[in-house]
């Protein structure tokens, strides 16, 4: 294993542990004085070790002894975490002071760890003069021009780059009397360096500029190194000792030298934002000069984009066709054709490569030297993870991909490694992932922000760094499903295994040890027979039975959604440190009162279970942040009440930390017919971000509005009336409207659209269903500046909808369904300027497609359900729309415009 990677994990473990020690120190726990002193001493030792690890991170080539030392640090960090969690566990179990026996036990464990840390500290002292190779050596020629080995794809021709190459060359030689900068961004291994090198060496670019400079920025991590390289190596300047460390003086000198030059400069593999921010002012404007920067970090590129003179070119993986072409070219260099019998295994290998040129070339090259037999190829396919390791034949892939991982701060390293828990191609939901990070303690609190908001920032940074990718996007462009590249997953599985971050169990239990900290079950049936007392997180992704061990006392995350459970496992209520519990998609019908023992629980996910009532015991879960208890009743033929909510305790006001509450029943079918006290209690849940209410009686509407008016942070609101005959009374919210509401879902009759909706500045989605509005809601909504999606389903009884010019400035999706009386839709020129998708369905009196649809600027898709016109009649009207889906009596016909 790469020492840099090991050091990163160890450093992360120590830094994370110091946060926990600080948390213990700030709690008013009845600590015995000697235990408190011992914990303080541990903190002192660990801070000293952390400083050494951070110093080592800036060096390279540590010896094997130092690598062993780092592993010892990691193991001791884990041991200390065990002690802290044991302490918390027994603190929860005791009513008063810790028992004498437990105090003695914890004190002994701390003494043992203290002894180990002292030995580690003694070894550390030997490394003050460790033989590292520093990074601040004098500039040399390898930093200035492209050389052999600077990038794995450098000497390879990569098919599929022709369009990118032509675009970059045209940009480089275009006549503009100013300096222009381009960031070429993409994940490691996409071939950014290869692409830019082909542009840099093209004849058109060579002839265009009189100064050509290439700097490998990853080797020069400071602005000082880059400036010295340019001045000394390119311009032959002699730098005095007095100015060698003066960045400002060096920048002025370089600017003067470049002032009348037409130059092209490449900064390859920039990975530190501050470097570019510091040196950019050394490059004079004018003379049609160009700077090209390659980087894995989209966050750097985005933050530096401050005008139209800086552009970003995003490089994507190759298409399946191009990937296959490149793979066969490398694997079968004679003719570039795949012999019969190897097609299936080739496709499987290409799926693993997922369009990444680095993987395609390296694996193809390796296979070209092997016998072209199905068995030989399948052997490589099945052993990819081991071949990627430092001693494997594909270690070069690991070396390149791991560079992005090494650059991460410790908390992001942990968050990224968490993706190793999920099976390949598993749809990881964004919100679930962030909640899991929070439960693990990876998300560090920031003043003025919720942990969820900070977690979202972490995810965005990992995506900007091209480590995590969005597999599915929501209507507003935010990811709903995320994942990692297949080869990147192989890399983090390898790191995760080596560093005991997570154990993935796909076959027999032989992979397990007593030191397992996170356990991911990816097999049919699983039963624990080992003592796994150190497990912190337990996941099951299989569909078989899972038996949870009674010794999982330190578990904080239990995610067993989708398992064939029919009853709530009693063992769960003994997991006193549990923070995250998901029984989603199981068949459990109730939860026990003993759930109240889980005082640290933050997320309770019972979505798509048969639970319809939550006991009063839940009110003791004061740390609960997310309560999801509902299911979609797919057997119900009436879609109005497809969402089945739950009966909540009347005193739900006790859960003051709740941010998500879905879907709570406002009325209970009993003698009282309604649950007024529960509705009143909602007003004290001031931290709510998402609220879902079903079965709302007319007389409860005003009280609900008053409660919502006291939720200043509400972002998402869904309200469903008692039935199709009971109207929603929501006008009382006009005085204290939820100012930051982004998503609004109203299901049920409305006598008129509540006035407060038209003032929701941040609203991005509104869905009105079964509203039966006599007046068109268009006038009330057309001015909303951020509205992206608008749906009317059986929500309007009028005959015409009219969209005025310049209105709905950001709307991308318009969905009109079951508007029985609608006869015409009028669209003026200039309306809906951003509309991309339009859905019209089951509007039986609407004879024609909307008048003016041909004047829309950016339509991408039109979906029509049971329209009177056939495809031949429609084509002339919608020929400018690229894709049209036409449904007739359940049959789909797809045709395309021009």
TIVEX-468697 format. One record per residue (C-alpha): residue number from 1; x, y, z. Coordinates in steps of 0.001 Angstrom, whole numbers, m for minus. Example, Ala and Ser with C-alpha at 12.3 -4.5 7.8 and 13.67 -1.06 7.14 Angstrom:
// residues 2
num|c1|c2|c3
1|12300|m4500|7800
2|13670|m1060|7140
END
This chain:
// residues 898
num|c1|c2|c3
1|0|0|0
2|1203|3516|m874
3|2635|5147|2325
4|901|8416|1436
5|m2449|6640|1517
6|m1673|4901|4803
7|m552|8202|6292
8|m3745|9862|5112
9|m5915|7294|6868
10|m3828|7416|10037
11|m3866|11206|10036
12|m7622|11160|9523
13|m8105|8698|12357
14|m6045|10846|14730
15|m7723|14140|13753
16|m11175|12591|14014
17|m10275|11140|17393
18|m9081|14487|18723
19|m12513|15908|17938
20|m14077|13126|19987
21|m11692|13750|22881
22|m12618|17440|22832
23|m16300|16458|22856
24|m15723|14277|25937
25|m13866|17107|27657
26|m16719|19582|27069
27|m19497|17271|28323
28|m20557|17415|31932
29|m19880|13765|32571
30|m18951|12466|36009
31|m15417|11491|35108
32|m13157|10063|37753
33|m10219|12432|38100
34|m7597|9912|37024
35|m9652|8976|33931
36|m10057|12633|33012
37|m6306|13235|33426
38|m5479|10150|31375
39|m7745|11302|28547
40|m6071|14715|28586
41|m2658|13048|28345
42|m3870|10995|25397
43|m4894|14204|23676
44|m1450|15738|24200
45|290|12671|22778
46|m2075|12489|19821
47|m1619|16165|18910
48|2122|15649|18801
49|1682|12600|16564
50|m809|14478|14353
51|1763|17236|13766
52|4304|14668|12579
53|1781|13049|10254
54|905|16413|8705
55|4600|17142|8210
56|5123|13740|6622
57|2234|14406|4238
58|4310|17159|2600
59|7209|14788|2013
60|7658|11758|m150
61|9432|8419|m202
62|9220|7439|3503
63|10883|4160|4384
64|9110|945|5416
65|9805|1557|9109
66|7897|4795|8935
67|5041|3033|7144
68|4853|509|9973
69|4882|3357|12479
70|1925|4993|10723
71|m37|1753|10882
72|644|1531|14605
73|m686|5077|15007
74|m3873|4112|13183
75|m4377|1014|15323
76|m3940|2977|18537
77|m6342|5647|17295
78|m8932|2934|16735
79|m8226|1532|20211
80|m8795|4925|21822
81|m12050|5311|19892
82|m13142|1952|21312
83|m12478|3168|24853
84|m14406|6400|24328
85|m17401|4569|22883
86|m17317|1994|25667
87|m17312|4833|28158
88|m20324|6443|26499
89|m22127|3103|26318
90|m21761|2411|30022
91|m22549|6013|30859
92|m25909|5468|29141
93|m26431|2199|30976
94|m25739|3594|34454
95|m28203|5742|36336
96|m25544|7374|38487
97|m21768|7310|38572
98|m19914|4677|36627
99|m19644|1430|38530
100|m16358|772|40260
101|m15723|m2249|38029
102|m16299|m265|34842
103|m14143|2657|36040
104|m11354|234|36761
105|m11761|m1458|33372
106|m11732|1804|31411
107|m8806|3145|33423
108|m6807|m12|32680
109|m7559|263|28951
110|m6402|3875|28934
111|m3200|2942|30791
112|m2455|246|28195
113|m2999|2709|25351
114|m859|5305|27130
115|1978|2798|27225
116|1574|2081|23512
117|1536|5783|22651
118|4677|6376|24678
119|6425|3662|22703
120|5135|5238|19495
121|6395|8611|20719
122|9861|7175|21359
123|9970|5778|17851
124|8722|9114|16531
125|11742|10896|18002
126|13963|8904|15676
127|12189|10402|12686
128|12957|14059|13198
129|15751|13569|10695
130|13958|11102|8433
131|15479|10768|4955
132|12536|12306|3044
133|12954|13971|m312
134|11634|17487|92
135|9422|19219|m2410
136|11206|22562|m2371
137|14267|21543|m4329
138|15466|23809|m7071
139|13525|23799|m10293
140|14740|21367|m12920
141|14003|20554|m16505
142|11457|17899|m15614
143|9215|20662|m14293
144|9397|22703|m17473
145|8655|20538|m20482
146|6676|17367|m21095
147|8852|14344|m20607
148|8598|10603|m20593
149|6388|9296|m17782
150|4737|12570|m16860
151|1317|11080|m17623
152|376|7463|m18317
153|m1441|8297|m21564
154|1133|10787|m22783
155|2536|8730|m25643
156|m794|7109|m26529
157|m3198|8127|m29232
158|m6630|8227|m27640
159|m9539|7821|m30012
160|m12480|10086|m29364
161|m10351|13187|m28703
162|m10592|14631|m32208
163|m13492|16962|m31457
164|m11893|18161|m28204
165|m8543|18746|m29920
166|m10075|20795|m32738
167|m12105|22871|m30290
168|m9075|23703|m28141
169|m6865|24546|m31118
170|m9538|26856|m32534
171|m9827|28575|m29170
172|m6035|28928|m28898
173|m5503|30552|m32296
174|m8629|32722|m32361
175|m7786|36413|m32801
176|m8560|38187|m29514
177|m6515|41072|m28203
178|m6354|39760|m24657
179|m5059|36959|m22475
180|m7439|34026|m22297
181|m7334|31106|m19873
182|m8860|27648|m20256
183|m9282|25061|m17524
184|m9455|21494|m18837
185|m11244|19610|m16066
186|m11950|15939|m15479
187|m11275|12984|m13225
188|m7837|11393|m13126
189|m7127|9100|m16064
190|m9382|10836|m18611
191|m6419|11964|m20691
192|m6379|15700|m19937
193|m2610|15903|m20293
194|m2637|13894|m23513
195|m5324|16131|m24999
196|m3591|19371|m24072
197|m231|18049|m25251
198|m1685|17341|m28704
199|m2899|20943|m28798
200|403|22303|m27462
201|2401|20418|m30118
202|84|21188|m33060
203|1636|23191|m35884
204|m1070|25854|m35756
205|m313|26553|m32090
206|3463|26401|m32562
207|3308|28988|m35317
208|917|31233|m33431
209|3065|31882|m30336
210|6686|32862|m29863
211|6917|31577|m26287
212|5903|28001|m25385
213|6151|26862|m21762
214|4938|23660|m20085
215|5019|23310|m16306
216|3901|20248|m14385
217|2159|22100|m11572
218|1611|19045|m9403
219|5353|18877|m8840
220|5478|22555|m7930
221|2885|23006|m5242
222|3771|26602|m4416
223|3578|29784|m6449
224|7270|30310|m5651
225|8270|27110|m7468
226|6309|28035|m10592
227|7687|31562|m10752
228|11271|30350|m10244
229|10822|27690|m12909
230|9596|30239|m15457
231|12271|32797|m14693
232|15284|30499|m14341
233|14611|27767|m16890
234|12675|29625|m19581
235|14191|33084|m19461
236|17623|32204|m18012
237|17331|34780|m15254
238|19705|34747|m12328
239|17868|35152|m9044
240|19622|36713|m6086
241|19282|35167|m2672
242|17357|38204|m1468
243|14554|37883|m4028
244|14396|34068|m4307
245|11643|33912|m1684
246|9882|37189|m2623
247|6790|36148|m4593
248|5752|39727|m5393
249|9191|40659|m6736
250|9397|37502|m8840
251|5908|38093|m10251
252|6831|41641|m11268
253|10002|40430|m12951
254|8109|37762|m14907
255|5381|40187|m15920
256|7978|42566|m17310
257|9614|39774|m19361
258|6266|38609|m20807
259|4900|42082|m21474
260|5537|42140|m25228
261|5461|38392|m25817
262|2756|36273|m27430
263|2910|33210|m25205
264|1162|29921|m24572
265|1729|28441|m21111
266|448|25091|m19884
267|69|24416|m16160
268|m484|20688|m16054
269|m2256|19010|m13131
270|m2882|22057|m10950
271|m4167|20860|m7586
272|m3768|23880|m5268
273|m6116|26818|m5773
274|m3872|29346|m4051
275|m1060|28701|m6543
276|m3057|30015|m9494
277|m4530|32886|m7460
278|m1007|34020|m6586
279|676|33713|m9998
280|m2175|34815|m12295
281|m1264|38481|m11886
282|2234|37778|m13202
283|814|37193|m16694
284|174|40399|m18648
285|m2993|40824|m20657
286|m3057|41378|m24433
287|m1183|40024|m27441
288|m3536|37040|m27923
289|m1704|34996|m25307
290|m3152|31761|m23899
291|m2846|29784|m20666
292|m4155|26224|m20472
293|m4577|24606|m17072
294|m5392|20946|m16562
295|m6844|19942|m13221
296|m8789|17164|m11549
297|m10433|19746|m9319
298|m13484|21407|m10763
299|m13816|23446|m7573
300|m10583|25273|m8434
301|m11761|25967|m11972
302|m15184|27187|m10839
303|m13776|29476|m8170
304|m11332|31071|m10609
305|m13937|31752|m13283
306|m14464|35474|m12838
307|m15168|36606|m16408
308|m15544|35538|m20032
309|m11756|35467|m20462
310|m11648|32264|m18364
311|m13452|29242|m19796
312|m13893|25686|m18533
313|m13708|22652|m20807
314|m15047|19534|m19103
315|m13682|16235|m20331
316|m16049|13274|m20093
317|m15453|9501|m20327
318|m15472|7971|m23795
319|m18722|6759|m25308
320|m19193|2949|m25319
321|m18415|2847|m29042
322|m15213|4870|m28734
323|m14165|2957|m25622
324|m14516|m365|m27459
325|m12570|990|m30421
326|m9685|2105|m28185
327|m9716|m1130|m26159
328|m9566|m3385|m29222
329|m6842|m1183|m30722
330|m4678|m1775|m27645
331|m5594|m5413|m26979
332|m5422|m6532|m30634
333|m2849|m4193|m32118
334|m2638|m6108|m35407
335|m6125|m5399|m36665
336|m8034|m3828|m33776
337|m10766|m6462|m33949
338|m12095|m8665|m31176
339|m11932|m12379|m32045
340|m15058|m14469|m31659
341|m15431|m16003|m28214
342|m14056|m12953|m26379
343|m16931|m10547|m27039
344|m18765|m11109|m23752
345|m15744|m10913|m21463
346|m14553|m7862|m23432
347|m17872|m6128|m22809
348|m17633|m6931|m19111
349|m14097|m5510|m18901
350|m15207|m2389|m20781
351|m18035|m1930|m18281
352|m15424|m1899|m15521
353|m13412|698|m17432
354|m16551|2838|m17809
355|m15058|4957|m20602
356|m11854|5867|m18710
357|m8995|5977|m21252
358|m6357|5193|m18612
359|m8074|1956|m17622
360|m8861|999|m21214
361|m5272|1500|m22383
362|m3562|m137|m19400
363|m5849|m3183|m19354
364|m5814|m3469|m23131
365|m2024|m3309|m23190
366|m1765|m5965|m20468
367|m4150|m8290|m22315
368|m2218|m7842|m25561
369|647|m9748|m23910
370|m1579|m12573|m22710
371|m3017|m15515|m24531
372|m6312|m14508|m26219
373|m8330|m17182|m24455
374|m11574|m16751|m22594
375|m10118|m18262|m19421
376|m7084|m15936|m19423
377|m9240|m12855|m19913
378|m11794|m13888|m17298
379|m8992|m14438|m14790
380|m7877|m10842|m15236
381|m11465|m9604|m15085
382|m12038|m11364|m11756
383|m8745|m10191|m10239
384|m8869|m6518|m11195
385|m8935|m5326|m7581
386|m5757|m7213|m6656
387|m4006|m6195|m9888
388|m4655|m2536|m9081
389|m2662|m2752|m5860
390|917|m1532|m5640
391|2370|m4952|m6482
392|m127|m5734|m9263
393|303|m5453|m13014
394|m2158|m2550|m13167
395|m637|m563|m10296
396|m132|2412|m12607
397|m3906|2926|m12661
398|m3968|2946|m8865
399|m1079|5400|m8765
400|m2907|7892|m10989
401|m6338|7553|m9389
402|m4999|7686|m5844
403|m3472|11123|m6457
404|m6944|12650|m6144
405|m7533|10761|m2923
406|m4221|11857|m1384
407|m5118|15532|m1880
408|m8229|15272|295
409|m8422|16611|3863
410|m9036|13885|6436
411|m12793|14373|6781
412|m13292|14130|3016
413|m11077|11040|2884
414|m13478|9317|5270
415|m16520|10520|3345
416|m15060|9292|62
417|m14032|5922|1492
418|m17615|5496|2638
419|m18513|4738|m985
420|m16680|1416|m541
421|m19621|238|1571
422|m22041|203|m1363
423|m22077|m2502|m4066
424|m20966|m1589|m7573
425|m23682|248|m9538
426|m25807|548|m6381
427|m28015|3685|m6470
428|m26728|5719|m3523
429|m29239|8426|m2635
430|m27739|11801|m1865
431|m29700|12540|1323
432|m29107|9049|2679
433|m25369|9396|2150
434|m25197|12760|3940
435|m27204|11440|6901
436|m24881|8461|7151
437|m21824|10725|7182
438|m23411|12719|10005
439|m24203|9576|11989
440|m20579|8452|11647
441|m19359|11786|12977
442|m17497|12724|9786
443|m19282|16053|9335
444|m17752|18858|11370
445|m20152|21467|12678
446|m19913|25005|11277
447|m21402|28068|12883
448|m24677|29137|11290
449|m25154|25912|9316
450|m26855|22629|10010
451|m24829|19436|9824
452|m26893|18504|6757
453|m25893|21721|4999
454|m22224|21102|5810
455|m22568|17505|4590
456|m24027|18763|1303
457|m20968|21014|967
458|m18722|17986|1476
459|m20547|16099|m1252
460|m20359|19033|m3636
461|m16618|19322|m3088
462|m16109|15601|m3737
463|m18136|15959|m6927
464|m16233|19092|m7963
465|m13020|17157|m7410
466|m14380|14500|m9822
467|m14289|11753|m7213
468|m18031|11217|m6785
469|m20316|11546|m9799
470|m24008|12271|m10212
471|m25807|9276|m11725
472|m29246|10896|m11641
473|m30195|14566|m11453
474|m33348|16090|m10054
475|m35384|18682|m11941
476|m33332|21491|m10339
477|m29967|20028|m11328
478|m29107|18653|m7886
479|m28016|15013|m7779
480|m30515|12492|m6423
481|m28367|9398|m7025
482|m24566|9421|m6776
483|m21802|6895|m7332
484|m18138|6457|m8173
485|m16376|5286|m11295
486|m15961|1505|m11436
487|m12156|1624|m11339
488|m12246|4279|m8626
489|m14433|1903|m6602
490|m11810|m826|m7025
491|m9214|1591|m5694
492|m11163|2613|m2605
493|m12144|m1008|m1915
494|m8450|m1800|m1833
495|m7688|1118|517
496|m10705|333|2672
497|m9613|m3280|3046
498|m5975|m2464|3817
499|m6883|183|6365
500|m9692|m1748|8065
501|m12166|979|7187
502|m14848|m1415|5947
503|m15121|m5168|5432
504|m17216|m6170|2426
505|m18684|m9635|2776
506|m19679|m11137|m554
507|m18908|m14788|59
508|m18212|m16777|3223
509|m17633|m15273|6653
510|m13933|m15971|6378
511|m13307|m12292|5488
512|m14315|m11220|8977
513|m12066|m10576|11961
514|m12674|m9332|15461
515|m11237|m5948|14396
516|m13907|m5287|11749
517|m15246|m1743|12179
518|m17756|m1443|9355
519|m19502|m4387|7784
520|m21184|m4439|4385
521|m23128|m7637|3663
522|m23559|m8235|m63
523|m24691|m11846|m93
524|m27912|m13818|165
525|m28034|m14857|3839
526|m25797|m13808|6700
527|m25435|m14831|10335
528|m22701|m13596|12651
529|m20826|m16261|14562
530|m17708|m14242|15412
531|m17384|m11735|18224
532|m17685|m8479|16276
533|m17776|m6146|19252
534|m15859|m3403|17428
535|m18326|m3014|14534
536|m19555|588|14230
537|m21695|294|11090
538|m23690|m2612|9694
539|m25215|m2654|6203
540|m27102|m5349|4351
541|m27619|m5127|602
542|m28794|m8670|25
543|m32369|m9892|m143
544|m31790|m12813|2200
545|m32090|m13115|5953
546|m29690|m11252|8203
547|m29163|m12106|11850
548|m27756|m9217|13841
549|m25245|m10081|16534
550|m26134|m9390|20155
551|m22563|m8186|20667
552|m22880|m5185|18321
553|m22876|m2892|21346
554|m20896|m82|19702
555|m22913|76|16479
556|m23903|3605|15434
557|m25307|2840|11981
558|m27707|m13|11248
559|m29008|m31|7683
560|m30803|m3275|6819
561|m33369|m1963|4377
562|m34847|m4479|1982
563|m34333|m7520|4213
564|m37331|m9877|4707
565|m38123|m8701|8234
566|m41667|m9090|9511
567|m41077|m8093|13112
568|m38912|m5444|14716
569|m35688|m7172|15918
570|m35578|m6863|19705
571|m31782|m6804|19675
572|m31892|m3323|18133
573|m33164|m1662|21307
574|m29984|m2781|23055
575|m27783|m826|20623
576|m27640|2228|22861
577|m25175|4211|20721
578|m27269|3879|17554
579|m27588|7102|15574
580|m28978|5875|12280
581|m31606|3146|11873
582|m33107|2201|8517
583|m35662|m591|8209
584|m36958|775|4911
585|m38668|m1663|2537
586|m39256|m4293|5231
587|m42578|m5755|6399
588|m42448|m4725|10037
589|m45803|m3460|11366
590|m44882|m1787|14627
591|m41998|m513|16715
592|m41626|m1257|20432
593|m41750|1177|23343
594|m38200|129|24213
595|m37027|2178|21213
596|m36920|5014|23743
597|m33602|3591|24976
598|m31886|4733|21782
599|m31214|8225|23097
600|m28606|9049|20439
601|m30836|8185|17456
602|m30794|10898|14768
603|m32435|9170|11779
604|m35334|6714|11901
605|m36230|5552|8396
606|m39373|3387|8236
607|m40353|4325|4694
608|m42237|1658|2761
609|m42923|m454|5866
610|m46315|m1399|7333
611|m45880|858|10374
612|m48891|3171|10728
613|m48398|4467|14269
614|m45422|5661|16271
615|m45592|5133|20059
616|m45114|7830|22669
617|m41721|6289|23436
618|m40322|8073|20387
619|m40827|11377|22187
620|m37800|10539|24350
621|m35503|10529|21315
622|m34512|14157|21781
623|m31700|14017|19212
624|m33965|12738|16420
625|m33487|14814|13259
626|m35227|12764|10554
627|m38434|10763|11048
628|m39658|9080|7864
629|m42711|6845|8301
630|m44856|6377|5185
631|m45459|4091|2266
632|m46853|4260|m1231
633|m49978|2139|m1457
634|m49478|839|m4999
635|m52539|m1411|m4713
636|m54860|1538|m4303
637|m56502|2368|m7612
638|m57248|5936|m6488
639|m53921|7827|m6662
640|m55238|10616|m4402
641|m54345|8746|m1206
642|m51450|6750|m2578
643|m49281|8090|276
644|m50087|6335|3545
645|m48848|8295|6557
646|m48662|7512|10267
647|m50346|8517|13491
648|m47910|10620|15493
649|m47920|11146|19261
650|m49901|14190|20384
651|m46873|15662|22157
652|m44635|15526|19117
653|m43518|19012|20133
654|m40891|17276|22319
655|m38825|16429|19216
656|m37407|19919|18881
657|m34447|18867|16702
658|m36601|17359|13946
659|m35696|18532|10455
660|m37689|15963|8462
661|m41191|14767|9381
662|m43040|12725|6728
663|m45899|11861|6465
664|m47924|12586|9575
665|m51695|12077|9736
666|m53533|15227|10732
667|m56787|13375|11434
668|m57247|10060|13181
669|m60346|7989|12482
670|m61646|7639|16030
671|m64386|9213|18099
672|m62615|12560|18075
673|m62059|12374|14269
674|m59114|14722|14458
675|m55826|15169|16229
676|m55899|18855|17055
677|m53251|18705|19778
678|m50756|17148|17375
679|m51342|19901|14799
680|m50853|22517|17524
681|m47651|20815|18627
682|m46107|21217|15195
683|m45593|24927|15862
684|m42739|24119|18254
685|m40788|22172|15603
686|m38991|25282|14466
687|m36038|23390|12953
688|m38163|21567|10373
689|m36860|21683|6801
690|m39296|19155|5331
691|m42888|18512|6448
692|m45456|16136|4979
693|m49075|16137|6255
694|m51882|13868|5054
695|m55584|13569|5901
696|m56006|17249|6789
697|m59562|18180|7773
698|m60953|21541|6664
699|m61224|22870|10215
700|m57563|22051|10930
701|m56234|24122|8043
702|m55991|27388|9969
703|m54162|25740|12875
704|m51707|24081|10469
705|m51027|27449|8830
706|m50258|28985|12205
707|m47827|26166|12969
708|m46089|26429|9588
709|m45754|30169|10087
710|m43432|29413|13005
711|m41107|27250|10895
712|m38658|29808|9473
713|m36393|27176|7886
714|m39033|25139|6042
715|m37885|24203|2528
716|m40381|21533|1503
717|m44099|21285|2336
718|m46609|18655|1266
719|m50253|18847|2364
720|m53043|16428|1405
721|m56684|16915|2378
722|m58809|14335|4175
723|m60405|13202|907
724|m61456|14485|m2513
725|m64522|16176|m1046
726|m62761|18100|1732
727|m61141|21401|685
728|m57757|22643|1858
729|m58069|25832|3898
730|m54594|27379|3791
731|m55250|31109|3425
732|m54345|31833|7056
733|m50627|31617|6273
734|m50500|35004|4549
735|m49025|36846|7547
736|m46253|34362|8434
737|m45535|32565|5199
738|m42530|30183|4954
739|m40235|32638|3182
740|m37591|30084|2158
741|m39955|27411|842
742|m38574|25745|m2294
743|m40974|22845|m2919
744|m44741|22899|m2455
745|m47122|19982|m2989
746|m50864|20538|m2473
747|m53338|17686|m2975
748|m57024|18388|m2538
749|m59721|20893|m3510
750|m58905|24603|m3334
751|m61554|27274|m3605
752|m58817|29641|m4682
753|m55032|29623|m4778
754|m53676|30933|m1441
755|m52268|34434|m1962
756|m49064|33769|m36
757|m47872|31308|m2711
758|m47242|34109|m5226
759|m44730|35702|m2830
760|m42532|32598|m2403
761|m39379|34022|m3959
762|m37313|30818|m3612
763|m39967|28388|m4913
764|m38515|25996|m7521
765|m41287|23400|m7741
766|m45057|23530|m7281
767|m47446|20638|m7831
768|m51183|21219|m7565
769|m53302|18056|m7710
770|m57082|17652|m7549
771|m57334|21359|m6725
772|m60324|22024|m9088
773|m59487|25729|m9186
774|m62136|27772|m11018
775|m59591|30479|m11854
776|m56297|29946|m13672
777|m53272|29931|m11299
778|m51021|31219|m14092
779|m51268|34905|m13141
780|m50307|34177|m9525
781|m47229|32116|m10411
782|m45818|33577|m13630
783|m43590|36120|m11850
784|m41826|33652|m9560
785|m38123|34142|m10457
786|m36795|30653|m9623
787|m39702|28368|m10505
788|m38343|25399|m12478
789|m41207|22879|m12410
790|m44972|23499|m12521
791|m47593|20743|m12465
792|m51370|20933|m12716
793|m53174|17596|m12327
794|m56976|17866|m12251
795|m56264|21247|m10705
796|m58135|23683|m13001
797|m61720|23658|m14280
798|m61430|26502|m16786
799|m61250|26207|m20571
800|m58070|28169|m21396
801|m54520|28619|m20116
802|m52567|31609|m21367
803|m48814|32093|m21036
804|m47749|35720|m21550
805|m44516|36906|m23095
806|m41559|37118|m20727
807|m43240|35155|m17945
808|m41992|32056|m16092
809|m38354|33105|m16689
810|m36735|29900|m15323
811|m39414|27243|m15899
812|m37978|24078|m17460
813|m40774|21535|m16896
814|m44496|22146|m17514
815|m46838|19266|m16705
816|m50571|19569|m17506
817|m52710|16491|m16883
818|m56377|15571|m16432
819|m57634|19096|m17133
820|m61015|17880|m18353
821|m62485|21252|m19370
822|m59361|22666|m21010
823|m59905|23547|m24679
824|m56910|25699|m25576
825|m53401|26627|m24454
826|m52036|29926|m25748
827|m48320|30679|m25695
828|m47182|34157|m26673
829|m43825|34680|m28296
830|m41124|35057|m25634
831|m42919|33102|m22936
832|m41304|30197|m21114
833|m37801|31072|m22433
834|m36116|28151|m20634
835|m38767|25454|m21129
836|m37183|22081|m21947
837|m39892|19506|m21265
838|m43659|19725|m21680
839|m46169|17044|m20685
840|m49827|17118|m21719
841|m51986|14192|m20738
842|m55622|13131|m20661
843|m56992|16560|m21543
844|m59781|15131|m23699
845|m61246|18462|m24801
846|m57867|19861|m25847
847|m58050|19285|m29588
848|m54731|20821|m30613
849|m51226|21127|m29225
850|m50626|24554|m27642
851|m50775|27480|m29994
852|m47355|29084|m30123
853|m45446|25934|m29214
854|m43366|26487|m32325
855|m42066|29754|m30843
856|m40469|28142|m27793
857|m36709|28635|m27748
858|m35215|25552|m26081
859|m37755|22694|m26079
860|m36079|19297|m25823
861|m38962|16919|m25195
862|m42730|16788|m25630
863|m44787|14022|m24005
864|m48438|13617|m25060
865|m50974|11204|m23569
866|m54124|10378|m25538
867|m54235|13480|m27713
868|m56757|13471|m30593
869|m54060|14044|m33222
870|m51934|11242|m34615
871|m48214|11382|m35309
872|m48585|12493|m38937
873|m50746|15435|m37903
874|m48362|16422|m35120
875|m45068|16368|m37020
876|m45448|19709|m38835
877|m46375|21430|m35566
878|m43526|20143|m33408
879|m40752|19548|m35921
880|m38369|21811|m33954
881|m38573|19587|m30837
882|m35833|16888|m30820
883|m37862|14160|m29066
884|m41605|13509|m28936
885|m43277|10705|m26963
886|m46821|10020|m28057
887|m48958|7635|m25991
888|m52174|6256|m27468
889|m54184|3855|m25324
890|m51047|2841|m23451
891|m48960|2316|m26596
892|m45833|4444|m26986
893|m44692|5918|m30247
894|m41434|7866|m30337
895|m40450|10170|m33157
896|m37934|12949|m33555
897|m38041|16445|m34928
898|m35301|18075|m36941
END
